[in-house]
Amino acid sequence: MEKLIITAGLIGNVTTRAKNPNPPITPKEIAESAIECYQAGAAVCHVHVRDPVTQAPSNDFELFQEVVERVRGKCDMVINLSTGLGGRLTFDTAAKIWDTSGLKSPEERVEHVIRLKPEICSLDIGTMNFGSRGFINLVPIVEIMSSLIKEAGVKPELEVFDVGQIGMANDLIRKGLVDAPPLFQLCLGIAGGIDSTLEDFLFMRSRLPDNALWSAFGVGTAHFRIAAAVIMAGGHARVGFEDNLYLGRGVPAKSSAQMVRKVAELANHLDRDVATAQEARQILGVVKR
């Protein structure tokens, strides 16, 4: 079986310190978290950034740049930058008005990817309810983003939250906007998307193209159960504060690296080797930047 690539999801757009004080916020903290995860066995870091003052999700180029430069200066980890911010639509129920300030152009959503050229970037495929807000990824916008990502020589990670989105991703592949082999991320347990049961995971996996590279994660209490299923099914795993705050039942995690180590131990118990960053690049078909 192919070696297991562990991706560390370091912070995300939703995670706060309300229930756990340990998620990283500043670029320095995010980069240090990535490096610690690398030392624990993660080959890839999935990077979102936050405004250091307000702690709000940000798409600021300088924040991404600082994280990337710090990580590249300390280790050879594969870098995966998020392009998810810029697709938010909310409705003020008291004022009865739409708030469109969270909607950005496709060019704005991928600017940091074009300029920093990571090995990988996320590409969210479908429009959906995401908790109480709308996550807007209209087909024309996703196609433009996909084209710009391809021109930059970056491999898109096709993030799918429900089964219909796999079909939308397949359309991008058929149109030549995504090169083979495609890389999918199965996102399980997000409110508004598919649930995170074993049956949901297996169904999503069954709908992927035959040549697909794929990874998966479950949020919250499904975090390590999905990681174990992924290890046995031959895929790759994402863990970290972006998707989960706990190391175990009622035990807040001190770091994403703790979660990485737990998954690496699971892989060891299940007789599956963990890939280094260099091995991950070979599996994914990307080159070091």
BASEBA-426004 format. One record per residue: x, y, z of N, C-alpha, C in turn. Coordinates in steps of 0.02 Angstrom, whole numbers, plus 32768, in hexadecimal, padded with zeros to 4 digits. Layout:
N
XYZXYZXYZ
...
END
This chain:
289
802A7FC48000800080008000802C803E8000
801680717FDD803A80B17FD9804380CE801F
807B80F0802980878110806A805381468078
8045815080B78012817F80CE802E81C680D1
800D81F480AE801D823B80B37FF1825980E8
80108277811B7FEA829A814F7FEE82E58141
7FB48304813B7FB0834D81347F9A836B8177
7FBB83A0818B7FA883C481C87F7E840181B5
7F3E840181C97F13843B81C17F1B846781FE
7F3B84A081F87F5784C382317F2684F08256
7EF8851182327ECA854082547E8785478231
7E84854E81EF7E44855481CC7E23859881D4
7DE5859E81BB7DBF85DC81BE7D8C85DE81F5
7D8185A682177D4B85A182497D66859A8290
7D9D857682987DB8856882DB7DC685A88302
7DB285A883427DC385DF836F7DE485C383AE
7DF885F083DA7E1585DB84197DE285D88451
7DA285DA84407D6E85DB84737D6D859A849C
7D778561847C7D758521849F7DBA850384AB
7DEC851E84897E30850584907E5F85408483
7E8B855184B27EB5858C84AA7EF28581847D
7EFB854584627F3B853484437F41853D83F7
7F0B854383CF7F14854C83877F3F85898377
7F69858583447F9585BE83327F6D85F5830F
7F83863283187F60866B82FA7F8F869582CF
7FC886AA82EA7FF586D682C5801B86AD8290
803686CE825D805E86AA822B80988682824B
80B8869F827D80EF867C829F80D5863D82C1
809D864282E4808086098306806B85D382D4
804C85E8829C803585B8826A80718593824B
80A685B9823B80E18599821E8102856A8251
8107857F828F8125855482C280FC851482CC
80BA851A82C8808E84E082CC809B84B18292
80A284CC825580B184A3821B80F2847D8223
8126849F823B816784808243816484498278
8140845682AE8137842382E2811283E682C6
80E083F2829C80BB83BB827D80E98393824E
811483B6822A8145839581FF817183678227
8189837F825F81B48356828A818E831A82A7
814B832082AD812282EA82C8810E82B68293
811A82C78252810A8298821E80DF82B181E5
80C882EF81E980A0830B81B280CC831F8178
80B7830E813B80DD832180FF80C2836080DF
8083837280EE806183AA80CE804383D78104
8046841880FB8021844681267FED846B80FC
7FB0846D81157F7A849180F47F7184D38119
7F7C850A80F57F85854B81157F4B857B8107
7F2B8591813D7F0185CD813F7F2686008169
7F13864081647F328672818F7EFC869C81B1
7F0F86BB81E77EE386E582107F01872A821A
7ED6875B82207EEE879D82347F098798827B
7F4887AA82857F6687A082C87F4487C882FF
7F23880082ED7F03882B831F7EBC8813832E
7E93880C82F97E4D87FB83037E4187AF8307
7E71878882EF7E6D873F82EB7E3B872882B6
7E228757828E7DF1874582597E158725821E
7DF386F981FA7E1186DC81BE7E268713818E
7E5D8708816B7E79873B813E7E93871B80FE
7E95874380CA7EB4872D808B7EEE875B807A
7F09877D80AD7F3E87AE80A37F7E878C8088
7F9787A580517FD287858032800E87838060
801B87BA8084805687BD80AE8054878980E6
8018877980FF801287468133802387018117
800786F180DB801986B280BB806486AF80AC
807E86E6809380C586E8808180F186D980BE
80E186F780F7810986EC8133810886A38148
80CC8684814680C8863D815980F186138129
80E8861E80E8810C85F680B6815785FE80BE
8170863A80C781B8864580CC81D48625810C
81AE8629814281C5860B818181C985BE817B
819585A1815C81958557815581CC85418125
81D1856280EC8205854F80BB824B855A80D6
82538588810582958595812182AA85618154
827B8539816D828B850A81A3828484C18190
825D84B1815C8253846A814A823C84658101
8238842880E88225841F80A281DD8406809C
81B3841980CB816C840680CB8149841D808C
811B83F4807380F28407803A80BF843A8052
80B88472802F808B84A78044804C84A7801A
801384A9803C7FD184AA801D7FAC84E78038
7FA3851A800D7F82855880227F3785558013
7F10856E80427EC7857080397EB385A8800A
7E7E859C7FE37E5E85D17FBB7E1585D87FCE
7E0285BD80087DBC85BB801B7D9E85FD802E
7DC7862A804B7DAC866A80607D9A86948023
7D6186B680277D4986DD7FEE7D0986C17FD1
7CF0868B7FF07CB2866C7FD97C7B866E800C
7C7D86A080387C4C86A4806F7C1186D1805F
7BD686B8806B7B9986E080657B7086D680A4
7B5F870D80C67B38870881037AFA873480FF
7ACA8726812A7A8B874C812B7A7E87638172
7A7587A481797A6687C281BA7A1B87BB81C6
7A07878C81F079C0877F81FA799C87B8821D
79C187DF824679A188178269799388518239
79C78862821179BF889981E279A0888381A0
799D8840819679828823815979A6883C811A
79E9883A811E7A12884E80E47A4A881B80DA
7A608814809B7A9787E9808A7AD9880D8097
7B0A87E880B17B4E880280B97B7A87DF8085
7B8E880480527BB687E8801C7C0087FB8022
7C148818805B7C59882F80627C8B87F58062
7C7387B880707C9F877F80707CA7875D802D
7C8A877A7FF87C90875E7FB57CC787837F8E
7CF8875E7F767D2F877B7F507D32875D7F0A
7D54877F7EDD7D5B87677E997D8887297E98
7D8387007E637DB086C77E5E7DF986DB7E5E
7E0987137E3F7E4E872B7E3D7E67873D7E83
7E3C875C7EAB7E50876E7EF07E5A872F7F1A
7E3286FD7F0E7E3586C07F377E7586977F2A
7E9386A07EF07ECF86787EE07F0E86A37EDA
7F0A86E47EE87F44870F7EDE7F8286F67F04
7F7986E27F437FB286CB7F6B7FCF868A7F4F
7FA586617F317FBD86237F127FE786337ED4
7FCF86607EAB7FF286737E6D803786907E7F
803A86B97EB3807886DB7EC480A986AF7EEB
808F86847F1780BB865C7F4280CB86177F26
80A086007EF880AA85BF7ED680BB85867F06
808C85747F32809585387F5B809084FA7F2E
80A184C07F48809784837F21804D84757F15
802384837F477FDC84737F467FB484AE7F5F
7F7684B47F487F4684E27F677F0284C07F67
7ED984D27F967E9584B67F987E6A84D87F64
7E3884B37F4A7E0784CF7F1C7DC384B27F30
7D9B84DA7F527D5984C47F687D2A84C27F2C
7D06848A7F267CE1847E7EE97C9984967EEA
7C76848B7F207C2D84967F1E7C1484D07F48
7BDA84EA7F347BB6851B7F5C7B8884F67F8C
7B87850D7FCB7B6284E77FFE7B558512803B
7B2584FC80657B20851880A87B5C850080CF
7B7C852E80F37BB6851E811C7BA8853B8161
7B888511818B7B6F852C81CA7B38855D81BA
7B3D859A81D47B0985CD81CB7B1585FA818F
7B4B85EF816A7B5A861B81327B5A85F380F1
7B59861780BA7B6085F680797BA985F58064
7BBF85BC804A7C0285B580307BFA85B37FE4
7C0E85EA7FC37BFD85F57F7D7C3885E67F50
7C3185B17F2A7C64859D7EF97C40858C7EB7
7C2785BF7E967C0385B57E587C3185977E23
7C1585707DF67C3D854D7DC47C6A857D7D9D
7C5185B67D837C7F85E27D5E7CB985FC7D88
7CAD86087DC87CE386207DF47D1785E97DFE
7CFF85AC7E0C7D2D85747E167D5585667DD7
7D36856D7D9D7D5B85617D5E7D9285957D54
7D8485D47D647DB786087D5D7DF085FB7D8E
7DDF85EB7DCD7E1285DC7DFF7E3C85A17DE9
7E1B856D7DD07E3F85317DB97E7085417D81
7E5A856B7D527E85857E7D1A7EC285A57D32
7EB785D37D617EEF85FC7D7B7F1F85D17DA3
7F0585A27DC97F2F85747DF07F5A85497DC2
7F3B85317D8D7F5F85077D5D7F97852F7D3B
7F88856D7D277FBB85977D077FF685A47D35
7FEA85A57D76801F85B17DA7804985737DB4
8034853A7D99805984FC7DA4804E84DE7DE9
801584ED7E08800484D47E4A7FD0849D7E44
7FD684697E6D7FA684327E6A7F6A84427E97
7F2E84427E7C7EF384507EA67EDF84127ECE
7ECD841E7F0C7EAF83EA7F357E6383F77F33
7E3E83CA7F137DF783D47F077DD183C27F46
7DBA83F57F6A7D9783E97FA97D4D83DE7F9C
7D3583A37FAE7CEE83917FA27CCD83817FE4
7C93839E7FEF7C6E8398802E7C30836D8027
7C2083587FEB7BE7832C7FDF7BF0830B7F9B
7BC882D87F8E7BD682AE7F547BCC82D27F12
7B9B82FF7F0E7B9083237ECF7BCB834D7EBB
7BF283627EEB7C2C838C7EDC7C6483647EBA
7C6483227EC47C9482F87EA07C8582FB7E55
7C4582FA7E437C3383017DFC7C4883437DE0
7C4283797E077C5883BB7DF07CA383BC7DE5
7CC8839B7E137D1183977E0B7D23836F7DCD
7CFE833A7DBF7D0B83137D837D01833C7D43
7CD3836B7D457CC983987D0B7D0783C37D00
7D2683DB7D367D6384027D2F7D9A83D87D0F
7D9E839A7D237DD1836C7D087DC483617CBE
7D8583547CAC7D7483487C657D8383857C3A
7D7A83C07C567D8783FE7C307DD184107C2C
7DFC83E87C4C7E4383F57C4A7E5A842B7C7A
7E2F843E7CA97E4184727CDA7E6884557D15
7E6784147D1C7E8C83F17D517EB183B87D31
7EF383B57D3C7F1C83817D1E7F15833F7D44
7F1F83087D207F2082C67D3F7F6582B97D5D
7F6782937D947F2E82797DB97F1182AE7DE7
7ECF82B37DEC7EB282E67E187EBC82D47E61
7EC083077E8B7EC782FF7ED37E8783167EF5
7E6682E97F187E2782F97F3B7E3282FB7F86
7E0D83277FA77E0883277FF07DBF831C8003
7DB082E580257D6C82D6803B7D6282F7807F
7D34832880817D28834F80BD7CE8833680DD
7CEC831581167CB482F181337C9F83108176
7C5D8318817E7C42832E81BE7C37837881C4
7C41839E818D7C3483E6818F7BE883F0818C
7BCE841B81B77B86842A81B77B7284468173
7B44842481517B318438810D7B4C840880D8
7B7D83E080EA7B9A83AF80BD7B8A836880D3
7BAB833880B77B9F82F280C87BB882E4810F
7B9982B481307BAC82A281747BEF827E8174
7C04826981B07C47824B81B67C45820381D0
7C0F81DF81BF7C0D819981D17C39817181A2
7C48813381B57C708107818A7C4D80FD8147
7C0A80F781497BE580ED810A7BEB812A80DD
7BE8816680F97BF181A280D17C3681A580B2
7C69819580DA7CAE819480C17CB681638087
7C9E812780907CA580F4805C7C7F8106801D
7C45812680257C1E813B7FEA7C4481717FC4
7C5D81A27FE67C8481D77FC57CC181B97FA2
7CE3818D7FC57D1E816D7FA67D0C81477F67
7CD281277F677CBE80FE7F2E7CAE81277EF0
7CA281677EF97C8E81927EC17CC981B67EA0
7D0581AD7EBB7D3F81CF7EA07D5681AF7E5F
7D7681D67E327D9281B87DF57DC681827E07
7DCD81527DDB7DFB811A7DE87E4381317DF3
7E5781677DD27E9D817C7DD77EA881B17E0C
7E7681BE7E367E7B81F57E667EAC81E67E9E
7ED382187EB17EF5821B7EF17EC382397F21
7EC282227F5F7E8F823D7F8C7EA4823B7FD5
7E87826A7FF87E90827080407E4B827D805E
7E468275809F7E05828180C07E1082978107
7DDE82BA81227DDD82CB81697D9582CC8181
7D8C82C081C17D4C82C981E37D5482FD8218
7D22832782237D27835B82557D1083428299
7D2A836282CD7D14835483117D20830C8326
7CEC82EC83417CF382AA835E7D048274832A
7CF9828382EA7D08825382B57D518257829E
7D77828482BA7DB9829482A17DE68256829A
7DEF823382D07E1E81FA82CF7DFD81BB82B4
7DBC81B582B87D9A817B82997DA2817E824D
7D9981B982307DA281BF81E87DEB81B581D5
7E1981CD81FF7E6081C381F17E71817881F0
7E558152821E7E61810A821F7E4480E981E1
7E0880FE81CC7DE980E181907E1380F18152
7E2C812E814F7E56814381177E9581188113
7EB4810D814C7EF280E5814D7EE4809F8131
7EAD808181447E9D803D812D7E87803C80E4
7E68807480CD7E4E807680887E82808B8055
7EBE809F806B7EF280B0803C7EF680F98028
7ECF812480497ED3816B803A7F04818F8067
7EFC81D1806C7F2881FA80947EFE822280C6
7F1D823A80FC7EF7825581347F09829E8142
7ED682C481567EE2830881707ECA830C81B8
7EF3832881E27EE1833182287EFB8375823F
7EE0838E82777EF983CD82917EC183FA82A9
7ED5843382C47EA6846182E37E72847E82B2
7E80847B82727E4D849482447E0C846D824B
7E11842D825B7DD7840182597DC383E4829D
7DEC83EE82D07DE083CC83107E0983EE8346
7DEE83F083837E11841083BB7E2983DF83EF
7E19839F83E77E25836F841D7E5283368407
7E7D832184357EA882E784297E8282A68436
7E5282A984627E28827084747DEA828A8497
7DC0825D84AD7D81827184CC7D8E829D8509
7D7982DD85057D81830B853D7DC78323854A
7DF68314851C7E3C832885267E50835A84F0
7E52839B85017E6583CC84CE7EAD83C084B5
7EB683C684747EF983BD84587F2483FA8469
7F6383ED84757F92842484827FAE84408441
7FAC8418840C7FC8842D83CC7FAD84008395
7FB1841883577FA283EC831E7FD483B38319
801183C0832F8045838C832C8032834F8356
8010835A838E7FF8832283B57FCA82F5838C
7F9E831583647F6F82EF833B7F9482CB8303
7FC782EC82E77FF082CC82B38010828D82D0
802D8293830B804E8259832A801D82208336
7FE08231834A7FAE81FD83577F9D81D88316
7F9781FB82DF7F8881DB829F7FC481B28287
800081CB8291803B81A5827F803F816482A7
802C816782E7802B812B83107FF580FA82F8
7FBA811582E57F8680EB82C87F9F80C7828A
7FC180EB825F7FDC80CD8222800E80968233
803780A3826580688070827A804580318293
8010803A82BB7FEB800082D57FC97FD9829C
7FB87FFC82667F967FDD822D7FC77FCB81F5
80087FCC8205803D7FB681D7803E7FDE8196
8036801F819C803B804B8162807080808170
80A08085814480D680B6814D80BE80FD813E
80DD812D815F80CC8174815580FF81938125
80E681B980F6811081D880C28136821480DD
8174821B80C78199825980D38180828E80A1
819782CC80AA81848300807B819B82F08034
81D982D7802E81F382C57FEC81C9828D7FCD
81B7825B7FF5818E82257FDB8148823D7FC9
812D826D7FF080EC82897FE180ED82AD7F9D
812282D17F8F812682F37F4E812682C07F15
814882897F1E814882557EEA810382377EE1
80E0822B7F17809C820E7F13806C82407EF2
8072827F7F04804482B27EEB805782CD7EA6
809482BF7E9180AA82D77E4F80B883227E4F
80D3833C7E8680E583837E8A812F838A7E97
814A83C47E8A819183D17E94819B84047ECB
81D383FF7EED81E2842D7F2481EA84747F0A
81CD84A37F2E81D284EA7F1B8209850C7F43
END
